[in-house]
Amino acid sequence: MTEPSDRDLMGRLAAGDREALSPLMERHHRRLYRIALAYLRRPDDALDVVQETFVKAFVHAGRWDGAAEVAPGSRASR
């Protein structure tokens, strides 16, 4: 069985499927953390930024129209 793409997962999240957030987090949290840590140089602050990113993705998922890229740092994660 093929894993759903980020775009598929974001579409499900936008449609109200809360379970779609978990695979997105699993795929991207390490990369987001490394990027945040490189900028902030404080592990706790980097973790906070990653958490806030996923919270915003969840809260604003309904506004995602499917046209934006789904990737860390893209408009979909802001």
PQR file with spaces between the fields and no chain letter, atoms N, CA, C, O and H, PARSE charges and radii, in Angstrom:
ATOM       1  N    MET     1       0.839   -1.186    0.000 -0.4000 1.5000
ATOM       2  CA   MET     1       0.000    0.000    0.000 -0.0000 2.0000
ATOM       3  C    MET     1       0.884    1.249    0.000  0.5500 1.7000
ATOM       4  O    MET     1       1.844    1.340    0.764 -0.5500 1.4000
ATOM       5  N    THR     2       0.555    2.188   -0.847 -0.4000 1.5000
ATOM       6  CA   THR     2       1.310    3.414   -0.982 -0.0000 2.0000
ATOM       7  C    THR     2       0.878    4.415    0.086  0.5500 1.7000
ATOM       8  O    THR     2      -0.308    4.568    0.380 -0.5500 1.4000
ATOM       9  H    THR     2      -0.225    2.114   -1.468  0.4000 1.0000
ATOM      10  N    GLU     3       1.859    5.080    0.649 -0.4000 1.5000
ATOM      11  CA   GLU     3       1.535    6.113    1.630 -0.0000 2.0000
ATOM      12  C    GLU     3       0.953    7.318    0.915  0.5500 1.7000
ATOM      13  O    GLU     3       1.366    7.631   -0.202 -0.5500 1.4000
ATOM      14  H    GLU     3       2.822    4.956    0.411  0.4000 1.0000
ATOM      15  N    PRO     4       0.000    8.000    1.539 -0.5600 1.5000
ATOM      16  CA   PRO     4      -0.577    9.189    0.905  0.2800 2.0000
ATOM      17  C    PRO     4       0.466   10.304    0.799  0.5500 1.7000
ATOM      18  O    PRO     4       1.354   10.428    1.643 -0.5500 1.4000
ATOM      19  N    SER     5       0.338   11.093   -0.237 -0.4000 1.5000
ATOM      20  CA   SER     5       1.252   12.220   -0.429 -0.0000 2.0000
ATOM      21  C    SER     5       0.934   13.316    0.583  0.5500 1.7000
ATOM      22  O    SER     5      -0.118   13.309    1.222 -0.5500 1.4000
ATOM      23  H    SER     5      -0.383   10.992   -0.923  0.4000 1.0000
ATOM      24  N    ASP     6       1.862   14.253    0.713 -0.4000 1.5000
ATOM      25  CA   ASP     6       1.615   15.408    1.583 -0.0000 2.0000
ATOM      26  C    ASP     6       0.379   16.171    1.113  0.5500 1.7000
ATOM      27  O    ASP     6      -0.423   16.634    1.925 -0.5500 1.4000
ATOM      28  H    ASP     6       2.716   14.259    0.193  0.4000 1.0000
ATOM      29  N    ARG     7       0.233   16.297   -0.200 -0.4000 1.5000
ATOM      30  CA   ARG     7      -0.915   17.004   -0.759 -0.0000 2.0000
ATOM      31  C    ARG     7      -2.219   16.291   -0.383  0.5500 1.7000
ATOM      32  O    ARG     7      -3.204   16.938   -0.028 -0.5500 1.4000
ATOM      33  H    ARG     7       0.884   15.921   -0.860  0.4000 1.0000
ATOM      34  N    ASP     8      -2.220   14.956   -0.464 -0.4000 1.5000
ATOM      35  CA   ASP     8      -3.408   14.191   -0.073 -0.0000 2.0000
ATOM      36  C    ASP     8      -3.717   14.376    1.411  0.5500 1.7000
ATOM      37  O    ASP     8      -4.869   14.569    1.797 -0.5500 1.4000
ATOM      38  H    ASP     8      -1.420   14.430   -0.752  0.4000 1.0000
ATOM      39  N    LEU     9      -2.680   14.314    2.228 -0.4000 1.5000
ATOM      40  CA   LEU     9      -2.873   14.472    3.667 -0.0000 2.0000
ATOM      41  C    LEU     9      -3.379   15.865    4.006  0.5500 1.7000
ATOM      42  O    LEU     9      -4.252   16.022    4.859 -0.5500 1.4000
ATOM      43  H    LEU     9      -1.744   14.157    1.914  0.4000 1.0000
ATOM      44  N    MET    10      -2.834   16.874    3.343 -0.4000 1.5000
ATOM      45  CA   MET    10      -3.280   18.239    3.609 -0.0000 2.0000
ATOM      46  C    MET    10      -4.727   18.419    3.157  0.5500 1.7000
ATOM      47  O    MET    10      -5.499   19.123    3.807 -0.5500 1.4000
ATOM      48  H    MET    10      -2.124   16.746    2.650  0.4000 1.0000
ATOM      49  N    GLY    11      -5.089   17.790    2.056 -0.4000 1.5000
ATOM      50  CA   GLY    11      -6.481   17.840    1.607 -0.0000 2.0000
ATOM      51  C    GLY    11      -7.418   17.210    2.615  0.5500 1.7000
ATOM      52  O    GLY    11      -8.497   17.737    2.886 -0.5500 1.4000
ATOM      53  H    GLY    11      -4.461   17.218    1.528  0.4000 1.0000
ATOM      54  N    ARG    12      -7.004   16.077    3.173 -0.4000 1.5000
ATOM      55  CA   ARG    12      -7.807   15.425    4.213 -0.0000 2.0000
ATOM      56  C    ARG    12      -7.911   16.307    5.450  0.5500 1.7000
ATOM      57  O    ARG    12      -8.979   16.429    6.050 -0.5500 1.4000
ATOM      58  H    ARG    12      -6.127   15.650    2.954  0.4000 1.0000
ATOM      59  N    LEU    13      -6.791   16.921    5.827 -0.4000 1.5000
ATOM      60  CA   LEU    13      -6.793   17.813    6.991 -0.0000 2.0000
ATOM      61  C    LEU    13      -7.730   18.995    6.739  0.5500 1.7000
ATOM      62  O    LEU    13      -8.486   19.393    7.625 -0.5500 1.4000
ATOM      63  H    LEU    13      -5.923   16.822    5.340  0.4000 1.0000
ATOM      64  N    ALA    14      -7.678   19.546    5.547 -0.4000 1.5000
ATOM      65  CA   ALA    14      -8.546   20.668    5.192 -0.0000 2.0000
ATOM      66  C    ALA    14     -10.020   20.266    5.238  0.5500 1.7000
ATOM      67  O    ALA    14     -10.891   21.092    5.512 -0.5500 1.4000
ATOM      68  H    ALA    14      -7.064   19.223    4.826  0.4000 1.0000
ATOM      69  N    ALA    15     -10.286   18.988    4.967 -0.4000 1.5000
ATOM      70  CA   ALA    15     -11.665   18.487    5.002 -0.0000 2.0000
ATOM      71  C    ALA    15     -12.110   18.098    6.403  0.5500 1.7000
ATOM      72  O    ALA    15     -13.245   17.664    6.600 -0.5500 1.4000
ATOM      73  H    ALA    15      -9.578   18.317    4.745  0.4000 1.0000
ATOM      74  N    GLY    16     -11.208   18.253    7.387 -0.4000 1.5000
ATOM      75  CA   GLY    16     -11.580   17.989    8.769 -0.0000 2.0000
ATOM      76  C    GLY    16     -11.067   16.688    9.360  0.5500 1.7000
ATOM      77  O    GLY    16     -11.426   16.345   10.486 -0.5500 1.4000
ATOM      78  H    GLY    16     -10.286   18.605    7.227  0.4000 1.0000
ATOM      79  N    ASP    17     -10.237   15.956    8.628 -0.4000 1.5000
ATOM      80  CA   ASP    17      -9.684   14.702    9.127 -0.0000 2.0000
ATOM      81  C    ASP    17      -8.472   14.997   10.008  0.5500 1.7000
ATOM      82  O    ASP    17      -7.368   15.205    9.506 -0.5500 1.4000
ATOM      83  H    ASP    17      -9.946   16.235    7.713  0.4000 1.0000
ATOM      84  N    ARG    18      -8.682   15.013   11.307 -0.4000 1.5000
ATOM      85  CA   ARG    18      -7.615   15.343   12.257 -0.0000 2.0000
ATOM      86  C    ARG    18      -6.469   14.347   12.229  0.5500 1.7000
ATOM      87  O    ARG    18      -5.330   14.697   12.537 -0.5500 1.4000
ATOM      88  H    ARG    18      -9.580   14.843   11.715  0.4000 1.0000
ATOM      89  N    GLU    19      -6.765   13.120   11.863 -0.4000 1.5000
ATOM      90  CA   GLU    19      -5.741   12.065   11.833 -0.0000 2.0000
ATOM      91  C    GLU    19      -4.704   12.306   10.733  0.5500 1.7000
ATOM      92  O    GLU    19      -3.628   11.709   10.768 -0.5500 1.4000
ATOM      93  H    GLU    19      -7.690   12.837   11.613  0.4000 1.0000
ATOM      94  N    ALA    20      -5.001   13.153    9.776 -0.4000 1.5000
ATOM      95  CA   ALA    20      -4.070   13.423    8.682 -0.0000 2.0000
ATOM      96  C    ALA    20      -2.868   14.245    9.142  0.5500 1.7000
ATOM      97  O    ALA    20      -1.845   14.266    8.458 -0.5500 1.4000
ATOM      98  H    ALA    20      -5.875   13.638    9.748  0.4000 1.0000
ATOM      99  N    LEU    21      -2.968   14.911   10.270 -0.4000 1.5000
ATOM     100  CA   LEU    21      -1.860   15.730   10.745 -0.0000 2.0000
ATOM     101  C    LEU    21      -0.697   14.882   11.231  0.5500 1.7000
ATOM     102  O    LEU    21       0.458   15.259   11.030 -0.5500 1.4000
ATOM     103  H    LEU    21      -3.798   14.894   10.827  0.4000 1.0000
ATOM     104  N    SER    22      -0.961   13.775   11.848 -0.4000 1.5000
ATOM     105  CA   SER    22       0.095   12.947   12.421 -0.0000 2.0000
ATOM     106  C    SER    22       1.137   12.502   11.395  0.5500 1.7000
ATOM     107  O    SER    22       2.331   12.651   11.653 -0.5500 1.4000
ATOM     108  H    SER    22      -1.899   13.468   12.011  0.4000 1.0000
ATOM     109  N    PRO    23       0.733   11.959   10.237 -0.5600 1.5000
ATOM     110  CA   PRO    23       1.759   11.575    9.257  0.2800 2.0000
ATOM     111  C    PRO    23       2.552   12.770    8.734  0.5500 1.7000
ATOM     112  O    PRO    23       3.743   12.643    8.449 -0.5500 1.4000
ATOM     113  N    LEU    24       1.906   13.927    8.607 -0.4000 1.5000
ATOM     114  CA   LEU    24       2.639   15.124    8.184 -0.0000 2.0000
ATOM     115  C    LEU    24       3.692   15.503    9.221  0.5500 1.7000
ATOM     116  O    LEU    24       4.815   15.867    8.871 -0.5500 1.4000
ATOM     117  H    LEU    24       0.939   14.030    8.838  0.4000 1.0000
ATOM     118  N    MET    25       3.324   15.415   10.491 -0.4000 1.5000
ATOM     119  CA   MET    25       4.262   15.724   11.558 -0.0000 2.0000
ATOM     120  C    MET    25       5.425   14.742   11.558  0.5500 1.7000
ATOM     121  O    MET    25       6.581   15.142   11.699 -0.5500 1.4000
ATOM     122  H    MET    25       2.412   15.119   10.775  0.4000 1.0000
ATOM     123  N    GLU    26       5.119   13.462   11.400 -0.4000 1.5000
ATOM     124  CA   GLU    26       6.168   12.446   11.394 -0.0000 2.0000
ATOM     125  C    GLU    26       7.146   12.666   10.248  0.5500 1.7000
ATOM     126  O    GLU    26       8.349   12.464   10.415 -0.5500 1.4000
ATOM     127  H    GLU    26       4.180   13.137   11.286  0.4000 1.0000
ATOM     128  N    ARG    27       6.652   13.071    9.102 -0.4000 1.5000
ATOM     129  CA   ARG    27       7.509   13.278    7.935 -0.0000 2.0000
ATOM     130  C    ARG    27       8.385   14.516    8.050  0.5500 1.7000
ATOM     131  O    ARG    27       9.520   14.513    7.575 -0.5500 1.4000
ATOM     132  H    ARG    27       5.675   13.235    8.966  0.4000 1.0000
ATOM     133  N    HIS    28       7.881   15.562    8.668 -0.4000 1.5000
ATOM     134  CA   HIS    28       8.541   16.860    8.552 -0.0000 2.0000
ATOM     135  C    HIS    28       9.106   17.437    9.839  0.5500 1.7000
ATOM     136  O    HIS    28       9.829   18.433    9.787 -0.5500 1.4000
ATOM     137  H    HIS    28       6.958   15.564    9.055  0.4000 1.0000
ATOM     138  N    HIS    29       8.802   16.845   11.003 -0.4000 1.5000
ATOM     139  CA   HIS    29       9.226   17.511   12.236 -0.0000 2.0000
ATOM     140  C    HIS    29      10.744   17.576   12.388  0.5500 1.7000
ATOM     141  O    HIS    29      11.260   18.566   12.906 -0.5500 1.4000
ATOM     142  H    HIS    29       8.215   16.037   11.046  0.4000 1.0000
ATOM     143  N    ARG    30      11.469   16.550   11.951 -0.4000 1.5000
ATOM     144  CA   ARG    30      12.939   16.585   12.099 -0.0000 2.0000
ATOM     145  C    ARG    30      13.555   17.692   11.238  0.5500 1.7000
ATOM     146  O    ARG    30      14.430   18.433   11.687 -0.5500 1.4000
ATOM     147  H    ARG    30      11.049   15.746   11.530  0.4000 1.0000
ATOM     148  N    ARG    31      13.086   17.787   10.007 -0.4000 1.5000
ATOM     149  CA   ARG    31      13.625   18.813    9.111 -0.0000 2.0000
ATOM     150  C    ARG    31      13.307   20.212    9.638  0.5500 1.7000
ATOM     151  O    ARG    31      14.175   21.085    9.668 -0.5500 1.4000
ATOM     152  H    ARG    31      12.376   17.185    9.642  0.4000 1.0000
ATOM     153  N    LEU    32      12.053   20.418   10.053 -0.4000 1.5000
ATOM     154  CA   LEU    32      11.676   21.718   10.608 -0.0000 2.0000
ATOM     155  C    LEU    32      12.503   22.050   11.847  0.5500 1.7000
ATOM     156  O    LEU    32      12.922   23.192   12.039 -0.5500 1.4000
ATOM     157  H    LEU    32      11.348   19.709   10.029  0.4000 1.0000
ATOM     158  N    TYR    33      12.730   21.043   12.679 -0.4000 1.5000
ATOM     159  CA   TYR    33      13.520   21.269   13.890 -0.0000 2.0000
ATOM     160  C    TYR    33      14.952   21.678   13.533  0.5500 1.7000
ATOM     161  O    TYR    33      15.501   22.610   14.122 -0.5500 1.4000
ATOM     162  H    TYR    33      12.390   20.116   12.522  0.4000 1.0000
ATOM     163  N    ARG    34      15.549   20.981   12.575 -0.4000 1.5000
ATOM     164  CA   ARG    34      16.927   21.324   12.179 -0.0000 2.0000
ATOM     165  C    ARG    34      17.008   22.747   11.643  0.5500 1.7000
ATOM     166  O    ARG    34      17.950   23.478   11.949 -0.5500 1.4000
ATOM     167  H    ARG    34      15.103   20.224   12.097  0.4000 1.0000
ATOM     168  N    ILE    35      16.022   23.140   10.845 -0.4000 1.5000
ATOM     169  CA   ILE    35      16.010   24.490   10.296 -0.0000 2.0000
ATOM     170  C    ILE    35      15.840   25.511   11.419  0.5500 1.7000
ATOM     171  O    ILE    35      16.572   26.499   11.478 -0.5500 1.4000
ATOM     172  H    ILE    35      15.256   22.547   10.596  0.4000 1.0000
ATOM     173  N    ALA    36      14.888   25.279   12.298 -0.4000 1.5000
ATOM     174  CA   ALA    36      14.648   26.205   13.408 -0.0000 2.0000
ATOM     175  C    ALA    36      15.863   26.290   14.324  0.5500 1.7000
ATOM     176  O    ALA    36      16.236   27.376   14.767 -0.5500 1.4000
ATOM     177  H    ALA    36      14.293   24.476   12.250  0.4000 1.0000
ATOM     178  N    LEU    37      16.475   25.152   14.605 -0.4000 1.5000
ATOM     179  CA   LEU    37      17.650   25.150   15.483 -0.0000 2.0000
ATOM     180  C    LEU    37      18.815   25.897   14.848  0.5500 1.7000
ATOM     181  O    LEU    37      19.560   26.586   15.544 -0.5500 1.4000
ATOM     182  H    LEU    37      16.172   24.270   14.245  0.4000 1.0000
ATOM     183  N    ALA    38      18.979   25.770   13.547 -0.4000 1.5000
ATOM     184  CA   ALA    38      20.058   26.488   12.856 -0.0000 2.0000
ATOM     185  C    ALA    38      19.879   27.998   12.985  0.5500 1.7000
ATOM     186  O    ALA    38      20.860   28.730   13.114 -0.5500 1.4000
ATOM     187  H    ALA    38      18.374   25.210   12.981  0.4000 1.0000
ATOM     188  N    TYR    39      18.654   28.459   12.952 -0.4000 1.5000
ATOM     189  CA   TYR    39      18.396   29.891   13.086 -0.0000 2.0000
ATOM     190  C    TYR    39      18.428   30.361   14.535  0.5500 1.7000
ATOM     191  O    TYR    39      19.008   31.403   14.843 -0.5500 1.4000
ATOM     192  H    TYR    39      17.857   27.864   12.847  0.4000 1.0000
ATOM     193  N    LEU    40      17.815   29.606   15.405 -0.4000 1.5000
ATOM     194  CA   LEU    40      17.616   30.059   16.780 -0.0000 2.0000
ATOM     195  C    LEU    40      18.734   29.655   17.732  0.5500 1.7000
ATOM     196  O    LEU    40      19.009   30.349   18.711 -0.5500 1.4000
ATOM     197  H    LEU    40      17.344   28.760   15.154  0.4000 1.0000
ATOM     198  N    ARG    41      19.374   28.532   17.440 -0.4000 1.5000
ATOM     199  CA   ARG    41      20.478   28.004   18.255 -0.0000 2.0000
ATOM     200  C    ARG    41      20.084   27.699   19.703  0.5500 1.7000
ATOM     201  O    ARG    41      20.942   27.633   20.583 -0.5500 1.4000
ATOM     202  H    ARG    41      19.151   27.969   16.644  0.4000 1.0000
ATOM     203  N    ARG    42      18.801   27.516   19.941 -0.4000 1.5000
ATOM     204  CA   ARG    42      18.304   27.152   21.270 -0.0000 2.0000
ATOM     205  C    ARG    42      17.299   26.030   21.083  0.5500 1.7000
ATOM     206  O    ARG    42      16.233   26.251   20.510 -0.5500 1.4000
ATOM     207  H    ARG    42      18.104   27.569   19.226  0.4000 1.0000
ATOM     208  N    PRO    43      17.619   24.822   21.556 -0.5600 1.5000
ATOM     209  CA   PRO    43      16.752   23.661   21.327  0.2800 2.0000
ATOM     210  C    PRO    43      15.303   23.862   21.775  0.5500 1.7000
ATOM     211  O    PRO    43      14.381   23.478   21.057 -0.5500 1.4000
ATOM     212  N    ASP    44      15.094   24.449   22.933 -0.4000 1.5000
ATOM     213  CA   ASP    44      13.721   24.648   23.407 -0.0000 2.0000
ATOM     214  C    ASP    44      12.941   25.594   22.507  0.5500 1.7000
ATOM     215  O    ASP    44      11.766   25.362   22.222 -0.5500 1.4000
ATOM     216  H    ASP    44      15.844   24.761   23.517  0.4000 1.0000
ATOM     217  N    ASP    45      13.594   26.655   22.062 -0.4000 1.5000
ATOM     218  CA   ASP    45      12.933   27.594   21.158 -0.0000 2.0000
ATOM     219  C    ASP    45      12.637   26.932   19.814  0.5500 1.7000
ATOM     220  O    ASP    45      11.582   27.165   19.225 -0.5500 1.4000
ATOM     221  H    ASP    45      14.548   26.843   22.293  0.4000 1.0000
ATOM     222  N    ALA    46      13.555   26.116   19.334 -0.4000 1.5000
ATOM     223  CA   ALA    46      13.339   25.408   18.066 -0.0000 2.0000
ATOM     224  C    ALA    46      12.147   24.465   18.175  0.5500 1.7000
ATOM     225  O    ALA    46      11.338   24.381   17.251 -0.5500 1.4000
ATOM     226  H    ALA    46      14.413   25.927   19.812  0.4000 1.0000
ATOM     227  N    LEU    47      12.031   23.761   19.286 -0.4000 1.5000
ATOM     228  CA   LEU    47      10.874   22.882   19.488 -0.0000 2.0000
ATOM     229  C    LEU    47       9.571   23.673   19.522  0.5500 1.7000
ATOM     230  O    LEU    47       8.559   23.238   18.972 -0.5500 1.4000
ATOM     231  H    LEU    47      12.688   23.829   20.037  0.4000 1.0000
ATOM     232  N    ASP    48       9.601   24.824   20.163 -0.4000 1.5000
ATOM     233  CA   ASP    48       8.409   25.672   20.209 -0.0000 2.0000
ATOM     234  C    ASP    48       7.987   26.110   18.814  0.5500 1.7000
ATOM     235  O    ASP    48       6.799   26.111   18.492 -0.5500 1.4000
ATOM     236  H    ASP    48      10.424   25.177   20.610  0.4000 1.0000
ATOM     237  N    VAL    49       8.957   26.482   17.988 -0.4000 1.5000
ATOM     238  CA   VAL    49       8.653   26.920   16.630 -0.0000 2.0000
ATOM     239  C    VAL    49       8.037   25.783   15.823  0.5500 1.7000
ATOM     240  O    VAL    49       7.076   25.994   15.083 -0.5500 1.4000
ATOM     241  H    VAL    49       9.922   26.482   18.249  0.4000 1.0000
ATOM     242  N    VAL    50       8.584   24.583   15.962 -0.4000 1.5000
ATOM     243  CA   VAL    50       8.038   23.433   15.238 -0.0000 2.0000
ATOM     244  C    VAL    50       6.607   23.164   15.688  0.5500 1.7000
ATOM     245  O    VAL    50       5.724   22.935   14.861 -0.5500 1.4000
ATOM     246  H    VAL    50       9.364   24.411   16.562  0.4000 1.0000
ATOM     247  N    GLN    51       6.380   23.192   16.986 -0.4000 1.5000
ATOM     248  CA   GLN    51       5.033   22.967   17.503 -0.0000 2.0000
ATOM     249  C    GLN    51       4.066   24.027   16.975  0.5500 1.7000
ATOM     250  O    GLN    51       2.960   23.703   16.542 -0.5500 1.4000
ATOM     251  H    GLN    51       7.097   23.378   17.657  0.4000 1.0000
ATOM     252  N    GLU    52       4.476   25.269   17.012 -0.4000 1.5000
ATOM     253  CA   GLU    52       3.621   26.350   16.524 -0.0000 2.0000
ATOM     254  C    GLU    52       3.324   26.189   15.039  0.5500 1.7000
ATOM     255  O    GLU    52       2.222   26.504   14.591 -0.5500 1.4000
ATOM     256  H    GLU    52       5.374   25.533   17.364  0.4000 1.0000
ATOM     257  N    THR    53       4.291   25.704   14.275 -0.4000 1.5000
ATOM     258  CA   THR    53       4.088   25.493   12.839 -0.0000 2.0000
ATOM     259  C    THR    53       2.983   24.473   12.593  0.5500 1.7000
ATOM     260  O    THR    53       2.105   24.690   11.757 -0.5500 1.4000
ATOM     261  H    THR    53       5.187   25.449   14.639  0.4000 1.0000
ATOM     262  N    PHE    54       3.027   23.362   13.321 -0.4000 1.5000
ATOM     263  CA   PHE    54       2.003   22.337   13.124 -0.0000 2.0000
ATOM     264  C    PHE    54       0.642   22.767   13.669  0.5500 1.7000
ATOM     265  O    PHE    54      -0.391   22.399   13.111 -0.5500 1.4000
ATOM     266  H    PHE    54       3.739   23.186   14.000  0.4000 1.0000
ATOM     267  N    VAL    55       0.634   23.531   14.737 -0.4000 1.5000
ATOM     268  CA   VAL    55      -0.634   24.051   15.252 -0.0000 2.0000
ATOM     269  C    VAL    55      -1.267   24.974   14.211  0.5500 1.7000
ATOM     270  O    VAL    55      -2.470   24.899   13.958 -0.5500 1.4000
ATOM     271  H    VAL    55       1.474   23.830   15.190  0.4000 1.0000
ATOM     272  N    LYS    56      -0.457   25.839   13.613 -0.4000 1.5000
ATOM     273  CA   LYS    56      -0.984   26.740   12.583 -0.0000 2.0000
ATOM     274  C    LYS    56      -1.467   25.965   11.363  0.5500 1.7000
ATOM     275  O    LYS    56      -2.497   26.303   10.780 -0.5500 1.4000
ATOM     276  H    LYS    56       0.519   25.899   13.818  0.4000 1.0000
ATOM     277  N    ALA    57      -0.732   24.932   10.977 -0.4000 1.5000
ATOM     278  CA   ALA    57      -1.174   24.103    9.843 -0.0000 2.0000
ATOM     279  C    ALA    57      -2.537   23.495   10.142  0.5500 1.7000
ATOM     280  O    ALA    57      -3.404   23.446    9.270 -0.5500 1.4000
ATOM     281  H    ALA    57       0.104   24.658   11.451  0.4000 1.0000
ATOM     282  N    PHE    58      -2.726   23.036   11.367 -0.4000 1.5000
ATOM     283  CA   PHE    58      -3.998   22.433   11.762 -0.0000 2.0000
ATOM     284  C    PHE    58      -5.119   23.467   11.790  0.5500 1.7000
ATOM     285  O    PHE    58      -6.191   23.253   11.224 -0.5500 1.4000
ATOM     286  H    PHE    58      -2.022   23.076   12.075  0.4000 1.0000
ATOM     287  N    VAL    59      -4.860   24.580   12.451 -0.4000 1.5000
ATOM     288  CA   VAL    59      -5.887   25.607   12.635 -0.0000 2.0000
ATOM     289  C    VAL    59      -6.323   26.207   11.294  0.5500 1.7000
ATOM     290  O    VAL    59      -7.504   26.486   11.087 -0.5500 1.4000
ATOM     291  H    VAL    59      -3.989   24.754   12.911  0.4000 1.0000
ATOM     292  N    HIS    60      -5.368   26.401   10.395 -0.4000 1.5000
ATOM     293  CA   HIS    60      -5.665   27.070    9.140 -0.0000 2.0000
ATOM     294  C    HIS    60      -5.831   26.117    7.956  0.5500 1.7000
ATOM     295  O    HIS    60      -5.912   26.567    6.813 -0.5500 1.4000
ATOM     296  H    HIS    60      -4.409   26.175   10.564  0.4000 1.0000
ATOM     297  N    ALA    61      -5.882   24.841    8.205 -0.4000 1.5000
ATOM     298  CA   ALA    61      -5.981   23.851    7.122 -0.0000 2.0000
ATOM     299  C    ALA    61      -7.209   24.076    6.251  0.5500 1.7000
ATOM     300  O    ALA    61      -7.160   23.857    5.041 -0.5500 1.4000
ATOM     301  H    ALA    61      -5.817   24.475    9.134  0.4000 1.0000
ATOM     302  N    GLY    62      -8.284   24.502    6.845 -0.4000 1.5000
ATOM     303  CA   GLY    62      -9.511   24.724    6.086 -0.0000 2.0000
ATOM     304  C    GLY    62      -9.387   25.807    5.032  0.5500 1.7000
ATOM     305  O    GLY    62     -10.187   25.853    4.097 -0.5500 1.4000
ATOM     306  H    GLY    62      -8.324   24.680    7.828  0.4000 1.0000
ATOM     307  N    ARG    63      -8.399   26.678    5.166 -0.4000 1.5000
ATOM     308  CA   ARG    63      -8.179   27.742    4.183 -0.0000 2.0000
ATOM     309  C    ARG    63      -7.303   27.270    3.024  0.5500 1.7000
ATOM     310  O    ARG    63      -7.176   27.971    2.020 -0.5500 1.4000
ATOM     311  H    ARG    63      -7.750   26.641    5.926  0.4000 1.0000
ATOM     312  N    TRP    64      -6.698   26.086    3.153 -0.4000 1.5000
ATOM     313  CA   TRP    64      -5.831   25.574    2.088 -0.0000 2.0000
ATOM     314  C    TRP    64      -6.688   25.219    0.883  0.5500 1.7000
ATOM     315  O    TRP    64      -7.662   24.476    1.009 -0.5500 1.4000
ATOM     316  H    TRP    64      -6.802   25.516    3.968  0.4000 1.0000
ATOM     317  N    ASP    65      -6.334   25.744   -0.278 -0.4000 1.5000
ATOM     318  CA   ASP    65      -7.154   25.544   -1.475 -0.0000 2.0000
ATOM     319  C    ASP    65      -6.618   24.466   -2.403  0.5500 1.7000
ATOM     320  O    ASP    65      -7.204   24.215   -3.456 -0.5500 1.4000
ATOM     321  H    ASP    65      -5.544   26.348   -0.380  0.4000 1.0000
ATOM     322  N    GLY    66      -5.529   23.833   -2.036 -0.4000 1.5000
ATOM     323  CA   GLY    66      -4.969   22.775   -2.865 -0.0000 2.0000
ATOM     324  C    GLY    66      -3.962   23.271   -3.870  0.5500 1.7000
ATOM     325  O    GLY    66      -3.253   22.466   -4.473 -0.5500 1.4000
ATOM     326  H    GLY    66      -5.053   24.038   -1.181  0.4000 1.0000
ATOM     327  N    ALA    67      -3.876   24.581   -4.071 -0.4000 1.5000
ATOM     328  CA   ALA    67      -2.946   25.124   -5.057 -0.0000 2.0000
ATOM     329  C    ALA    67      -1.549   25.339   -4.478  0.5500 1.7000
ATOM     330  O    ALA    67      -0.555   25.245   -5.199 -0.5500 1.4000
ATOM     331  H    ALA    67      -4.452   25.235   -3.581  0.4000 1.0000
ATOM     332  N    ALA    68      -1.473   25.622   -3.195 -0.4000 1.5000
ATOM     333  CA   ALA    68      -0.178   25.893   -2.565 -0.0000 2.0000
ATOM     334  C    ALA    68       0.595   24.589   -2.354  0.5500 1.7000
ATOM     335  O    ALA    68       0.015   23.523   -2.152 -0.5500 1.4000
ATOM     336  H    ALA    68      -2.280   25.698   -2.610  0.4000 1.0000
ATOM     337  N    GLU    69       1.909   24.710   -2.409 -0.4000 1.5000
ATOM     338  CA   GLU    69       2.754   23.554   -2.124 -0.0000 2.0000
ATOM     339  C    GLU    69       2.624   23.161   -0.674  0.5500 1.7000
ATOM     340  O    GLU    69       2.420   24.008    0.196 -0.5500 1.4000
ATOM     341  H    GLU    69       2.381   25.576   -2.573  0.4000 1.0000
ATOM     342  N    VAL    70       2.742   21.879   -0.417 -0.4000 1.5000
ATOM     343  CA   VAL    70       2.726   21.368    0.947 -0.0000 2.0000
ATOM     344  C    VAL    70       4.150   20.942    1.265  0.5500 1.7000
ATOM     345  O    VAL    70       4.590   19.860    0.878 -0.5500 1.4000
ATOM     346  H    VAL    70       2.907   21.191   -1.124  0.4000 1.0000
ATOM     347  N    ALA    71       4.858   21.803    1.970 -0.4000 1.5000
ATOM     348  CA   ALA    71       6.238   21.512    2.338 -0.0000 2.0000
ATOM     349  C    ALA    71       6.617   22.433    3.483  0.5500 1.7000
ATOM     350  O    ALA    71       6.077   23.532    3.607 -0.5500 1.4000
ATOM     351  H    ALA    71       4.500   22.683    2.284  0.4000 1.0000
ATOM     352  N    PRO    72       7.543   21.988    4.321 -0.5600 1.5000
ATOM     353  CA   PRO    72       7.984   22.870    5.403  0.2800 2.0000
ATOM     354  C    PRO    72       8.468   24.193    4.847  0.5500 1.7000
ATOM     355  O    PRO    72       9.240   24.245    3.890 -0.5500 1.4000
ATOM     356  N    GLY    73       7.998   25.254    5.466 -0.4000 1.5000
ATOM     357  CA   GLY    73       8.383   26.583    5.036 -0.0000 2.0000
ATOM     358  C    GLY    73       7.498   27.146    3.941  0.5500 1.7000
ATOM     359  O    GLY    73       7.636   28.312    3.571 -0.5500 1.4000
ATOM     360  H    GLY    73       7.371   25.211    6.243  0.4000 1.0000
ATOM     361  N    SER    74       6.596   26.339    3.422 -0.4000 1.5000
ATOM     362  CA   SER    74       5.706   26.836    2.382 -0.0000 2.0000
ATOM     363  C    SER    74       4.522   27.553    3.032  0.5500 1.7000
ATOM     364  O    SER    74       4.380   27.542    4.255 -0.5500 1.4000
ATOM     365  H    SER    74       6.483   25.392    3.723  0.4000 1.0000
ATOM     366  N    ARG    75       3.690   28.162    2.226 -0.4000 1.5000
ATOM     367  CA   ARG    75       2.524   28.886    2.754 -0.0000 2.0000
ATOM     368  C    ARG    75       1.600   27.959    3.516  0.5500 1.7000
ATOM     369  O    ARG    75       0.926   28.402    4.445 -0.5500 1.4000
ATOM     370  H    ARG    75       3.805   28.171    1.233  0.4000 1.0000
ATOM     371  N    ALA    76       1.546   26.676    3.152 -0.4000 1.5000
ATOM     372  CA   ALA    76       0.636   25.745    3.823 -0.0000 2.0000
ATOM     373  C    ALA    76       1.013   25.529    5.266  0.5500 1.7000
ATOM     374  O    ALA    76       0.150   25.169    6.067 -0.5500 1.4000
ATOM     375  H    ALA    76       2.094   26.316    2.397  0.4000 1.0000
ATOM     376  N    SER    77       2.246   25.730    5.631 -0.4000 1.5000
ATOM     377  CA   SER    77       2.648   25.497    7.009 -0.0000 2.0000
ATOM     378  C    SER    77       2.706   26.766    7.831  0.5500 1.7000
ATOM     379  O    SER    77       3.087   26.708    9.000 -0.5500 1.4000
ATOM     380  H    SER    77       2.947   26.022    4.981  0.4000 1.0000
ATOM     381  N    ARG    78       2.349   27.893    7.280 -0.4000 1.5000
ATOM     382  CA   ARG    78       2.377   29.154    8.026 -0.0000 2.0000
ATOM     383  C    ARG    78       1.072   29.416    8.681  0.5500 1.7000
ATOM     384  O    ARG    78       0.912   30.435    9.353 -0.5500 1.4000
ATOM     385  H    ARG    78       2.040   27.939    6.330  0.4000 1.0000
